[in-house]
Amino acid sequence: MPLVNAKEMLTKAKAGQYAVGQFNINNLEWTKAILLTAQENNSPVILGVSEGAGKYMCGYKTIVGMVNGMLEELNITVPVALHLDHGSYDGAKACIEAGFSSVMFDGSHYSIEENIEKTKELVAICDELGLSLEAEVGSIGGEEDGVVGAGECADPDECKMIADLGITMLAAGIGNIHGKYPENWAGLSFDTLDAIQQKTGDMPLVLHGGTGIPADMIKKAISLGVSKINVNTECQLSFADATRKYIEDGKDLQGKGFDPRKLLAPGFEAIKATVKEKMELFGSIDKA
């Protein structure tokens, strides 16, 4: 099945009160693990690519080629969107040109006026090409590819202004952060989320920084309109833990255990297990 934009899968998720996971990819193992898990669990999925990961994987055209090749070779029949995560204006345009089916423009660090102006331009381009577009209001806390946010709560009125431009989905800061959550984290602001949903209606809302948010908070966020949840750090941690164990157990020194196909296999399986666990929590299994 060719790449699809995220509109239909997220509209269904919002109506059905579940969420579709966006799992960020970093290399071939990541991509293959996520696609196979989605297929095995009959779940729609969004492959996220940060601008930093895009550079690491030799550019957006390389990624599009790899993903499209895998969809065909692995016989993937569930809906898959390839999505730029936290994109700059220029990054979004580069991904559109390379063949991504969905992009995010993160204009949260601009004034609301400039955020609106740039988002509006991208809405016109994405509409013409049939792509989905995510926009952001209120920066997400933590650090991702050098972008640091304090975990702001978005202004519901500003969220409505951006949502009304014709975007597909809206990321709004509700106290969430990227990376590991600190012990003194105050939790998600459900009052803010509720106010945003009331202003934006049927618009699918996006929760960034899905790693480490307690399951009960995830479920409550979904009940308040969150239809897309981003996971990255958790897959990285599970991959690193499994790889460390393989080496600490000396398996890389046994036979041809140094072969990267063997060395990376435990991490690959760990990503699959993490993705399945998240799909169960989000409620997306058997929703393809």
N, C-alpha and C positions, 0 to 999 in steps of 0.2 A: 504494500500500500504506500503510495507517495506521501510526502510530508503534507500535513494539513495546518491551517491556521488554528488558533486556540479558541475561536469564538464559539463554535458549536459545543465543544466539550465543556466549556465553562458555563455556558447558558444552561446546559443540562445539569451540571453540578449544582448551580445555584438553585434551580427548580427542585432538584432532588435532595437538597441539603447534605451534600457531601463535598469533598474537595479533591481536585486533581493535583498530584504532586509535581513540582518542578524539581528535577534532580540535576544538579550541575555536573557537567562532564569535564574531565581533565586529560583524558587520553583514550586509546582504543579500548582498554580493559573496562574503564568506567562506562563507556558508551554501550559496549556489548552487554555488560552486566545489567544495565538499566533496561535496555530494550528487551532482553530475554525475560527479565522478571515481569515486565509489563505484559508481554505476550502470554507467559505462563499463567498469569493471574487475570487475564482478560480485562486489563485496566488501561484507560487512556493515559498518556504520559507526556510531559513537557521536558525536553532536554535543554537545560540552561547553559549558556556560555558567557562567561564574563569577558571583558575586553582583555584582561591579563591572560586568561586561559586561551583566548583566541590567538594571541601572539605566541604563546607557548606551543600551541598545536600547529604552527606554521601558517596561520592566517585563516580567514573565514572560508575561503574557497576550498581549502584542504578539508576543513570540518564538514562542509556541505557534501563534498565528494565521499568522505568516509561514512557519514550517516546515510546518505542515499544508497551507497553500496551495501551497507549492512541491512537496510530495510529489505532490499531485494534478496541478498544471499541468505538471510536468516528467516525469510518468509514472514515478516512482521505484518500482521493484518489489523492490529489495534491502531487507533488514531495516535499519531506522533507529531508533535509540533517542535520545531527547532527554533529556540528563542534566545535573543540577546538579553543578557541580564545586566541591569544598571548601566545601560548604554549612554554614551554622550550623543549629542546631535549628529556629529560626524560618524561616530561608530554605528549608529542606527542606519544611516544612509549606506555605509559600507556593507553592512550585513544584508540589507535589502538587495543591494547590487549582487552580492555573492550567492543569493538564493535561499536565505533564511525564510521561514514561513511566518515568523512572528518576531517582533522587536519590542524592547523596553527603552523608552527615553526617560532618563532620570533627570528631570529639571528641578528637583526639590531644592537645590542650592541656589537657584536663581530667584529673583523677585517673582511674585505670582504673575505679574504682567508678562515678564519674559518667558516664564514657564508656559503660559497660555499661548503666546505667540509662536514659540518653537513647536509646541505640541500640535497646534492647529496645522502647521505646515506638514508635519509628519502624518497627521490624520488623512490629509488629502492624498498623499503619496500611497499610504497603505490601503486606503479605500479603492484607489484606482487599480492596485495590484492584487487585491483580495487577501491582504495580510492582516494579522491581528496586532494591535498596539496597546502596550501597557504604559501608563504614565504614573508619576509619583508626586505626592504632596506630603510634606513633613518628612525630614530625613530619618532614615533607619539608623539606629545606634550601632556602635562597634566599628570595625574596619573591614573593608572588602576592596582589594586591589588599590590600596592607598586612599580610598575615600572613607573619611571618618565622620560618623554622625553621632549625635548625642542621645538618640532615642527619643525624638520629639513626638508630641501628639499633634496630629494634623488638625487644621481648622476645618470643621465640617462645611462651612460656606465656601472655602477655597476648593474643597474636594468637589462640591457641586459644580463650581465653575469649570474645573478640568473635565469632570465626567460629561458635562453638557457639550463638550467639543466633538463628541462622537468616537471617543476611544473605546477599546474593547473591554479593558479591565483597569482597575485603579488600585495602586499600592498606596496605602495611607499609613503613616507612622502612628502606632498606638502604644508606644513604649517598648516595642520589640527591637532587638539588636542582632547584628551578625556575630557569628562565632560563639564561644562559650558564654553562658550567662554568669555574671558575678553573683556571689552569695547574697549581696544586698540588693539584688534586682527587685524592683517594686511590683513586677507583674504587668500583664496587659491591662490597658485601660478600656474596659468593656463599655463604659459610659460613652467614651469617644467613638468607639466602633459602632455602637447603637445609633448615635447621632449621625454618623457618616452614612450608615445604611438608610436611615430615614430620609436623608437629603438626596441620596443617589439612586434609590429605588431598586430596579432590577440589575443594576451594574454589578458584575462579579468583582468582589474585593480580593486583594492579594495580601497574604501574610508573609513577609520576608523574615529571615532569621528563625526558621522553624526548628533548628536544632536546640534541644534543651528546654523547650516550652512544655510544661506538664500536660499529660494527655487530657485532663479535664478542661484545661484552658483551651487546648486545640479544639475540642468538641464544642465548647461554648462559642468560640470564634466562628466555627462553621455554622452554628445555629443563628449567628448574627450576620450572615452574608458572606463570609470568607469562602471562596470557591477555588482558590489556588494557593498552595503553601509551598514555599521554597525550602529545599534541604540541600546543604552542601557540606558543612563542617562534619556532620554526623557520619557521612560516608567516608570522609577523609580520615576521621578518627578510627573507624572500624577497619578500614584498609590498612592503616599504619599499625594497629594492634595485631592484626593477623599476620602481617609481614614480619613484625618484630618477633613474634612467637616462633615463626618458621625458622628464623635465623638463630634465635637464642637456643632453640632445640637442636641446632647443628644440622638441620635437614639440607641446607645448601651445600654441605660438605659430604653428603652421602650420595654416591653414584653421580648422576648428572643433575643433582639438586640445584646446581648453579644456573641451569638453563632458565632464562627468564620466563619461559612458559610455565615452568614448575614453581619458580620463585614467586611469581605474581599470582599464582592460582589461589592460595588461601585468601589473599586480599580481595580478589575477584568474587569469591564465594561470600566473603563478609559484606561486600557492597550489596550483593543480591539479597542477603538476609535482611540488611538494614532497609533496603527499598521495599521489600515485601511487608516488613513490620509497619512502615509508614503508610503504605497503601491500605493496609488493614485499618489503621487508626483513622485515616482520612475518609474511609468508606468508598474508595474508588474501585475495589475489586468487583469484577463482573459487571462493570458499567461501560465497557467499550462498545 
